[in-house]
Amino acid sequence: MNKQLAYDLIGDVHGQAGKLEALLTSMGYADTATGWRAPAGRQAVFVGDLIDRGPEQVRVVQIVRRMADNGQALVVMGNHELNAIGFVTPRRDGTGFLRTHSAEKRAQHAAFLAQVGEGSALHHEIVDWFRGLPLCLDLGALRVVHAWWHEPYIELVQRRHPGGARIDEDFLHAAFTKGTAEWQAVEGIAKGLEVRLPDGVSFHDHAGVRRHDVRMRWWLGPDVSLRDAAILADDQRDQLPAIPMDDAYVGRIVDDVPVFIGHYWMKGSPVLQAPMVACLDWSAAADGPLVAYRWDGEQELSDDKWVTAGA
């Protein structure tokens, strides 16, 4: 096997530096004077959401950034990095920031702002580094995206930013303008496929926010019911109607190249979502483990390849 095709794909860290260091150690990474070093022939790949919620967010960014700078890791942008960029970027019309500073949005971002020092040089330096992260990675034999590998959205991003180039100003502002093609693509890539719930149906998410749209297991394909495909706790999902999705639903079965994602706050012990889909977010931000999948070139993934730390 080509040693360059050995990757350790790591889920949403959310400021949990202790879990991250324990996970790296368990996989044979070495903490050196120049940063964490991968075992020979391997490279780490982070699926985004390095920040928000956890107690050591700056430390996590420092670890991962140093690994990336030293060629020990690749990193894709998660929705929390995207939100952090929008939070500090003024709108061109002078009406505030790309991401509003409402009480709700500020509360979601408060731990990061407190730890980094809102408005500090470090704050702007870290957010500028986030701006350079790609929204997706096509590594040939595998693909990495934070939430949803949807070809039309991926193609738009890759056409505008070939090779994972830094997001330009026009694209960034369009991505925060509801209704644009850029907004639609980035919302999907970073936050997943969502559908509107039937009238009168809602739920509270992990942050206590009432939601009328639900994230979907897009990797199950189009022939599913709302109840089966909704990403909810079992007691919430059981309350949904078992109605089939309409013809406009764009879920697809992944049968070409393995896809690695984060984002979805899965619960319990890690399991594959499909033979060629692995979700790496198992609620490390709360009481779940930080999870990695040790990929060695296989096309069909295996539940024997999980590594966890910190549950």
N, C-alpha and C positions, 0 to 999 in steps of 0.2 A: 504494500500500500504506500502511496505517496504520502510522506510525513506531513506535507503541507495540508492534507485533507483531514487532519485530526483537530477537532475543535471542542472546547468545553463551553457550552452555551449556558449562560447564567441569567436567572430570572430577575424580576423587579426587586431591587435592593432597598429602596425607600429609606435611606439613611441608617441602615442597620450594619454599621461597620464591623461589629463583633461577629455577626453571622457571616459576613463576607470573608473576613480573615479566617474564620474557622473552616469555611467551605474551601477556600483556596488551599489552606494547609492540608485538608483531607485529600485533595487531588494532587498533592505533590508539588504545588507552587512554593517558591522560596522567597521569603521576605529579606531582601538584600538592601545594601546601602543605596542602591539606585532604584529601588522599587521592587514590587513583586515580579518574579521571573517564572515563566511557564516551564514545565518539564520539556525536555528535548522533543521537538517535532510537534508540539501542541501550541494552540493559541486560544485565549479566552474570547468569547463573544458575548457582550451584554445587550439585552433586548430593550433597554431603556427603563425610565422611571428610577433613576438613581436617587432622587430627592423626594422631599415632602414626607411628613409624618414621623420619621425615625429620629433618634437622639444624636446621631453623628453624621449629619448630611455633608458637611464640609469635608470631613475625613473620608467619606465614601468617594466624593468627587476627586479628592486628591489621589486616592489609591488608583481609581480607574483611569483618571487622566494620565497619571504617570505611566501606567501600564500601556495605554494607547500610544503615548509619546515614544515609548521604548520598543514598540512593535510587538508587545506581549498581548495586546487585546485590540479588538474591534468593538465599536459601540454604535448602536442605532438610537435615534431620538425617540423618547416616549412622550406621551401626552403631558406629563408633568414638566419635562424640559421645554416642550412647546409652550405651555402655559407660562413658565418662568420668563421666556423670551417676550411673550406678549405683554406680560405684566410691566415690563420696564420700557417698552417701545412706544413712544408717543404716536398717536394718529396724525396723519398728514394734515388733517383739517383742523387740528388744534382742539379737538373735543375730548381729550383724555388719552387713554392708552388702548392699545389693541385688545388687551384683556382688561375688562373693567375692574376698578378697585372697590367694588361693592363689598358690603360686610360679608356676604357669603363667600365670594372669591378670595377675599383677604384671609378669612378664617381657614380656607383650604390650604393656603400658602404660608400661614403665619409661622409655623415652626422653621421653615427654611429662611424666611426673612429675619427671624430672631437670631438664628445661628450664624448667618452670613453677615448680618449687619446691613439692614435695608439702606440702599443708596451708597454703600461703601465701595471703595475701589475693588475689593475682593468680590463683592456682589456683581459688579459689572464685568469683571474679568471672567468669572465663572459662566455668566450668561452668554458672554461672547464666545466662550468655548462651546457651549451648547449650540450656538448658531452654526458651528462647523460640522455638527454631527449629521450623518445621512439619515433620511427617513426610512430607508430600506437597504438591504444588502443582498445582492444576488451573487453568491459565491460559486456558482456553476452547479455543483452537486447538492447544494442546499440553499435555502433562502431564509432570510431573517427580517422580520418586521414586528413592530410593537403589537399590533392588534389584528390587521386584516391584510392578507396578500390578495388584492383584487386587481387583476391585470390592467384594466383601463386606468385606474388611479396610479398604479406603479409606473405605467408607461408615460403618463403625464409628468410625473416627478422626474423620471430618468431622462426624458427628453429635455426638460428645462435645466436639469442639474446632472449632466452625464458624469459617470464615475463617482457619484456621491459628492459632487462639488457643493461648496457652501451655499446655503439658501440666500438668494439675492433679495434686495429690498422690495422690489416689485412683487415677487412671489410671496414674500412674507406678509405684506399688507393685503394682498388678495386672499391669502389663506385665512385671514381674520375678517374677511368681508363676506357675510352670509349670502349664499346663493351663487357665488362664483364657482367656476370649475376647480380652482385651486382650493377653495374652502371645502368643497365636497370631497376632493381627493384626500386632503390632509385630515379631515374629520374621520374619514373611513380608515385610512392607514393607521392613524394614531389612536383612534377610539373604537373602531370596530363597526360592524354592521348592526344597526339598530332599526327596530320597527315600532310603529305607534301601537299602543295597546288599545283594545276595544274601549268604547265609551264607558266610563264609570270604573275602570280598572286601573290601579296604580300600585306602587310599592315604595318602600324606603330603602335606599341603597346603604352601603357600609358606612357612609358618612352621615346618614340620617336624612338625606335629601329625598323628598318625594319625587318619584319618577313616573312619567306617563309613556316613556319609550323604554324598550328593553333590548339589551344586547343579545345577539343570536349566535348560536353555534353554526357559523357560516360553513364550516368544513363538513357538515353533514349532508350538504347538497340541497337541492330544491324540493325534493319529495319528502317533506317533513311537516309536522303540525306545529303550530305556535307553542303549544305546551311542551313538546319534545325538544324544540330547538332553543327555547328561552334559557338564558344563563341566569338562573335564580336558585335560591335555596329550595329544597324539595317542597316544603310546605307552601311557599309562595307559588312555585311553578304548578303545583296541583290545582291551584285556584284558577288557572288560565283555561280558556276553552281549547279543546283539541281540534281546532279548525285548521284545514290545510292552508299553506301559504299560497298567495295568488301568483299569477304568471309573471308578475314584475319582480318577484323575489329572486335575488342573485346569489344565493348560497351555491357553493360548488364542492364536489368531492375532489380532494387533492389526490391525484394519481400519477403525477409526473415527477415532481421534485419535492423532497421533504421540506416542510415549512415549520419554522420555530417562532413562537409568539410568546408574549407575556400578557399583562394587562388585566386578566379576567378574575383575579381573586378566587381561585379555586380553593376548595377545602378538602382536608384529609391527606392521604398519602398520594404522591404523584403517580398518575397513570397517563398513558397516551390518550389523546382525544380521538385519534384515528391512526391507521397504520403509517401514515406519512405526515402526521401533525402532532407536535408536542407543545403544550402550553407549559411555560416555565414559572408562572406566577401562582404560587401556592400560599399566598397571604403572609409572606415574610414581614410585611409592615405591621402585622398584628401578632398573633401567637403561632403562626405557621412557620415552616422551615424555609430557608433560602435554598433554592433548588438549582441543580445543574444537570444537563444531559451531556454525557461524554460520547461524542460522535466520532466514529472511526471509518467513515466512508460508506456505511450501509444505506441502502435506499429505503428498505422497509425498517422502520424504527423498532426498538425493543424496550420493554419495561425493565430489562436488566441493566440499563445504562444510566439510571438515575443516581445522583449523589445528593445528599441533603445535609444541612447543618442548622442548628439553632432552634429547632421546634420547641 
